[in-house]
Amino acid sequence: MASLSALKQKIKNITDYSPELAAYNNSLDQLINDAYMEIWTSKRWTFATKEYLFPFFPDILPTRDVIAPATIVNANVQKGSRQITFSAAIDRLSPIWEGQPIEIQSYEYTISKVVSSTVILLDRPFVGTTDADDTTWSIKFRWYDLPQDCIELLSLSHRDIPFSNGGSGLFPPYGKLVAILPRRDEELNLRMDYKAAWAEGFVWSPSFFVPEAHKLVVESVGQQQGNGFPAGTFLEVCWAFERDSKVGALSQPSTIAFPAGDGTFSLVASFVSWDDQAIVADTFQSNDRGPTQWEGLRKVVYWNANFNRTTGERLGLPVWRTFNNTGGSNTRNTSTYLEPVVAQDTDSSVTITNFNQIDPGNPIYIEWDGQYNRIRPYPRVDAWDFEVIKQAGGGVNPAVPQNFLREGVARYYYKPSYLGFQTDSPQMPHEFHQLIVYKCLQTLYDKVGSATSSELYRRRIEDEMKGLTKRYVDHVDSQVVRGQFQIGGGRRFNYDYSSLRNGGV
């Protein structure tokens, strides 16, 4: 018993009720997924964690991000304007810096939108002195968003990987970062803008929310070449907002039927609100005093891979995957071939031209509500282990942008994808599969009013969870003592007290 189909068959065998109705099977799939998620989130299971290299982003500075020309990058700032124009392209300036602060003439603003590598928009008008060659600016990466499948951050550390410094790791600063509650941060009055080469802790920050999408209008457009979607087929599509490289909740899905006959077709997807108005951001105007409607909200489109494209029927719960090949190229060896299709905030629609843009191996949408956990490292990391030298693309050499690398090691408690395909298996040991069945049976018997049977399976779950907890939950022997700060020596917690910055000093 490992797949969604096997779990479903087990439930039908126990209840002695197995109708071959699509509505009943879909309801059962949903119950299985609900039970799966409830068991998954009930404990911090040892198998429910992921580890990845956590990138730190040093500040973008006029004298640091210099490529060509090899001079200081100036900023053209106009009093009363939200637009900032740089004198040269900055490789590191991308949408991930949206929502981060930029300091100009000793005052901070927030980046509302990265228009290009030379132009950004602020969240409010610039109030300083007009200067076509300002060099006081600095862009800071203060808040870090955790992965979209992150439930809880368990550990963030500076370790001796991926850059080992010749194997001569030092302490401090190597080690685990201390988690600081917001209230404690406020009581200590820790400086928010204090920066250093290494972070010693991180402060839990308010979550970041990406709004939910609305509706989608789809239509087909005929084309002469044979690279589009075949005539007489179907496709189910939806979309989601993307803000600062993070996606929100999905829109209402829409199914398109490509006309029967000969030839192939392109797909045009238009983004509309619930009252059928186009969702499109206005272009920047010089008199704008704040962000325009939908500014910075790009759109990502998805297609249902658990779908019969011949009959136009779902095969179970939808499995949404991104469209790839954002340029719609017929050539595989292009730099944008594997990138997802993302429409700009100023686009009211997107056109999918090629059939090769729906690959069954494309990334699956796993976010549910558009809410992302966020932390603020303390101090802010403004150093790097390795500088990536820019390589211009051309010939057989791919383009490599300039970058400054410093990475920590993060371990977090993640949420798995829903079971959609009939062959999907829960990402947990086989001992837990029976618990999923028991949880579904408890819910089913509750629905039909059989309290005795429901209570029977609740007790079975409770008994088995005790044994599984001993096996799959970490138990750390500990002796609670009053904490102490000291420079070094002994086996107590090592902390460099001179690094604390509060009270304005």
N, C-alpha and C positions, 0 to 999 in steps of 0.2 A: 504494500500500500504506500505509494509515493507520489502519484500524480493527482491532479484535480479530478480527473475522471474516476480514479480508483476510490478516492475519498467519497465522491458522490455515490458511487455504486455501493459502498459499504453502508452508508446511511439508508439507502433504499432497501437494502437487504434486511437491516435491523427493523425498520418500520414496516416492512412488508408492503410497501407502497411505491411503485415505480412507473408512473405514467410517463410516456414519451411526449411530453408537452414542452415546447420551448419556454413558455412562461414559467413553468414549475422548475425546469432545469436552471434557468437564469436566477430564479429566486434562491435555489439551493446553492448555486455558485456564490451568490452574495452572502448567504449565511455562513458558508465555509470561510470566505474571506474575512468576515466580521469576527468569527471565532479565532481564526489565524492571527489577526491583529491583536485581539484581546489577550491571548496567551503570550504573544510576543512581547507586549508592553507590560506584562504583569511583574516581571523581574528583570534585573540587569544580567541577562544570560551571557555566559562567556562566548557563545558562538554568535552573538548579535552585535559584534563590534567590527569596526573597520579602522584601518590605519593608513594615513597618507602624509605626504610631505606638505606642510603648511607654509605657503609662500608669504614672506614679509616683503613689503614694498617700501623701499627708501624714498625719501622726498624727491620730488621733481624740482630741480633748481635751475636758475639761469646759467650757472657755470658748470653744472653737472651733465645735463642732457644736451650736450653739444656734439653734433656730428658734422654737419655741413650747413653753413660755413663754420669753421672752427673758431667761432667767437661767441661772446655772451648772447644768449637768446633774450631779446627784449620783448616786452609786452606793450601793446598799444591800448591804453586805458583812457576812456572818455568819461568824464563826470556826468552822471545821470543815465549812462548806458549800461545794459546788461551784457554786452558782447565784449569779449577780450580776444584780441588777435595777436599771435606770437610771430616774431620775425623769421622763424624757421620751424620746420616740422619737428615734432617731438615723438619719437618712436613709441615711447611708453604710454603716451596719452591716448587712452581708449575708453570705451563706456564703463569699464570697471571702476574708473575714478569718479564717476557721477555720484553725487551725494556726499563727496568728501570735501573738506575745507580747502580754500585757497587764500593765502594771506597776501594782501597787497597794501603797501604803505602802512604796515603794522595793524591792519584790521582784517578780520576773517569774513569771508563770504562762503557760500556753498555752491558747488558746481551743479547746475541744474541739467545741463546737457553738454556732451562732448560732440560738437558738430563735425570736427575733423581733427587731424593732428596739429592744426595751427589755430583753430577757433573753438572757443567754449562760450557757454552762456551761464551767467550767474543767476542765483535765485532772487536777487534784488539788485537795483541799480547801484553802480559804483558811486561812492560818496566822497572819494578822495580827490586829489589834484590831477587834472588831465595831464597825461604824459605819453607821448608817442614812443618813448624809449625807456619805459620803466624797467628797472632791474631789481626792485625790492620784493618781487613776487616769489612765492614758494607754494607748491601744491603738496598737501600732506595726506597720507593714508591713515586715518585715525580709527575708523571702525571696520572690522573684518566680519564678513558674513560667513557663517558656517554652511557646509554643503546642504543641498535641498533635501537630502534624505537623513539629515541629522536630527535626532531626538534630543540628545544630551551630549555635551562635550565631556569626556572622561579624563583626558590628559592632553596637555600641550607642553612640549619640552624643547629645549635647545640640546641637540645631541651631536654626536660626532659624524653624522651623515646628513646630507649627501656630500658635504665638503669636510674632509677630515683634518684639514690644516696639517698635513704631513703626519697624522697620527698623534700629534701632541695636543690633545684636548685639554683645556684649562678649566679650573673651577675656583671661584665663579668665572664666567657666567653660565657654563653648561649646567643643565638640570631642568627639572620640572618647574613650570610657571605656577605661582600660587594664585588660586581663584579668589577674587575679592568681590564681596557683595557691594552693590551700589551704595547702600546705607553706610557701610564702613568706609568706602571711598570718600563719601561726603563728610563723614565725621573727621577723617584725617585731613581733609581738604587737599588731597593729592593733586598736583598740577596736571591738568589735562594736556598741556602742550609740552611737557617735559619729554625729551628724547635722549636716547642713548644707543650704544652699539648693540645692546642685548636687552630683552624684556625680562623682568623678574616676576611679573604677575600679569593678570588680565582682569578687567572689570566687566562683569555682566552688564550688557547694555540693552536698551529697549529693542524689541524685535522689529524687523523690517517687513512691511506688508506690501505686496504687489496686488493691485485691484484685479477683480475678476473680469473676464471678457463677456461679451454680450451674444450677438448672433453672427451668422456667416451666410452670405448669399453666394452661391456657386453657379457658374455657367460654363458651357463648353464653347471653344472657338476652333473652327476647322483649320487644319494646316496641311501643306502639301507633302512635306517630308514624312518618312515613316518612323519617326522617333517618339511620337506622342502616345497618348493612351488609345488602345484599340477601340474601334467602333463597337457598340452594343454591350459595353461593360459598365460597371458601376464603381463608385468610390465614395467612402464616407470620410468627411473632413471636418476639422474644428480648428480653433486657434486659441492662443493665450497671450496676454500682455507680457512683455519683457521689460524690466526696469533695472538698470545697473547690472545687466547680465544675469538677472534672476527672473524666473517665470512665475505667473500667477495661476489662478484657477481657470479651468477650461471653459470655453463658450458652449452654447448649445450646438450639437453636431448637425451637419447637413449632408445629405446624400445627393450625388449627381449621377445622372444616367446619360452616358455619352450616346449620341444618336446611332441608330443601326445603319449599316451600309458598309461602304468602303472607306479607307483612309484612317487617319489617326487625328486626335484632337488634343488641344491644350486646355488646361483648367485655369479659370480665372476666379479667384476667391476674393470677395469684397467684404470688408469689415464694417458692420453696421451696429447701431444701438438697438435697444428694444423697441424704439419708436421709428426704426428704419431710417435713421440719419447716419451719414457716413462718419465713421470714427477716424478723424484725421487731424493732426496738429497743424495749426497755422505756422507759416514761416515767420522768422523773427522780424519784428518791426522796431524801428529806432525809438518809438515812443512807448514801447511796452514797459510797464512798471513791475511786472511779475511774470512768472511762467505762463505761457498760453495753455489753453485747454489741450490735454493729452501730450504736452511737451515731454519728451524723453521716454514715452511709452511706445516702444517698438512692438511688433507683433510676430509671433512664431506660429507657423502652421503645422498641423499634425494630420496623419491619416490613420485609419483603423486597420491594423494588420490582421485582426481576428474577424474577417469579413469575407463573404463569398462575392467576389467581384463579377461573377457570371450571373447570379440571380439577384444580387443586391440585398442579401439577408445577412444579419449578424450570425456568427457561429458560437456566440457566447458573450461574456462580458467584453467590452471593447478593450483593445490594447493599442494605445496611441503611440505612434512613432513619428519622429521628425522627417521632413523631406530633406534630402541632401542635395549636393550639387547646386549651390546657391546661384551660380552663374548660368545654369541650364546648358552647360557645355556638353558636346558629344565626345569630347576628348577626355579620357580618363586621367591622364597625367597633367592635371592642373591643380594649382594650390588651393582652390576653393571647392574642389570636387566633394570632399568629405564634410564640408561645413554645412550646418543646418540653414534652411531658408528662413531668413528674418527680414520682414518688411520694415522700413523706416517709419518713424512716427508721423512723417509727412505724407506717407503713402496710404491711399484709401483702399488699395487692393494689391494683390500679388498674382503673378502668372506662373503656373507650373507648365513647362513646355515639353519635358522629356519623361518617358516612362522610367528611365534609369534613376529618377529622383525618388522613387519609392523602393528602397532596398530593405528586405526583411531583417537585415542586421542593424538598421539605424537605431539610435538611442531611444529608449522607452520613456515616456513621460511618467514621472514618479511623484511629482508634487501634487498635493490635494487642495490646500487652502491658501497658498501664496504667502505664508508667514515663514520668516527665516530668523533663526537665532543669530545673535550678533554679540561680539565681544570687542573690548578696547584694550589692547596690550599696554602695560605700564612697565617701564617707559615706552614711548613709541619708538620702534626700531628704525634707525636711520644709519645703517651701515650694510655692507655686503661682503660676501666671501669671494665672489667671482664676478668679474665684469664680462658680459658677452659683447664682443666687438661686432658692430654692424657689418653684414655682408650684403651687398647689392645683388639682386637677382639678375640672372642673364645666362643664357646658354644652358649648361648642365647644372649650374650652381643655383640652388634655391635661395630665395631672399631670407635673411636672418636679421631681425630687428635688434637694435641695441637694448641691453637689459642689465640689471644689477641683481644678482641672486643671493639671497639668504633665506634658508628654509628650515623650519622646525619640524618636529614630528608630532602629529595629532592623532589621537585615538578617540573614537566617538561611538555612541550607541545609535545604530541606524534603523530606519524603518524600511522594510522590504517592499518590493513591488507587489501589486495584487496578482493573484492567480487568475489569468485570463484564458490562456490556451489550455486545452484539455490535458496536455502533457506537462504543464507546469507543476513543479513540485515545491512544497514549502522549504524555505531555506533554514531548516532546523533538523536536528537528529531524528531518526525514524521513531524514537520513543514518543515523540510529541505528536505524531500523526494521529494516534488513537485519541489523544486529548482533543484534537480538533473535531473529531467525530462525536465525542461525548458532549462537547460544548454545543454543537449543532443540534444534537438530540435533545439536550436540555431546553433549547429555545423552541424547537418544534413541539415538544410536549407541552410547553407553556402555552403555545398558540392554540392548541386543541383542547386546553383545559385539563390536562392530565397532570395534576400537581404531584401525585405520588411518583410517577415515572420521572418527572422533571427533577424532583428532589434526589432520586436515586442516582442520576447521572451527575448532579452537582456534587454529591458526596464522593463519587468515584474520581471526579476531577480533583477535588480537594486532597484525597488520599495520595493520588499519583504525583501531584505537584510537590508534595513534601519530599518524596524520594528524588525527583528530578532537580529540586532546588539544591539538595546536598551534592549532586553530581555536577551541575552546570552553573552554579553561582559561586563566585569567589568569596571565601571567608578569610579575612586577614586577622590574625591574632594581634591585638594591640593593647597597650597600656596607656591610659589617658593620664597625662601629666600637664602641669601648667607650662605653657609655651615660653621659650626664652629666645632672645636675640643675642647673638654673639658673633664676633668676627671669625672665629675658627677654633679648631681643637675639639676634642671629645667626639661624641656621637650625636650631639644635638643638632637642631636645625641651623644651617649656616645661612647667615643673612648679612649683606653689606649695608649696615644702617646708614652709612654716609650717602647712600643713593636716594634716600627719602627726600622728597621736595614738597614742602607744604608751607602754608602761611605766607606765600609770596617770596620765599627764599630758597 
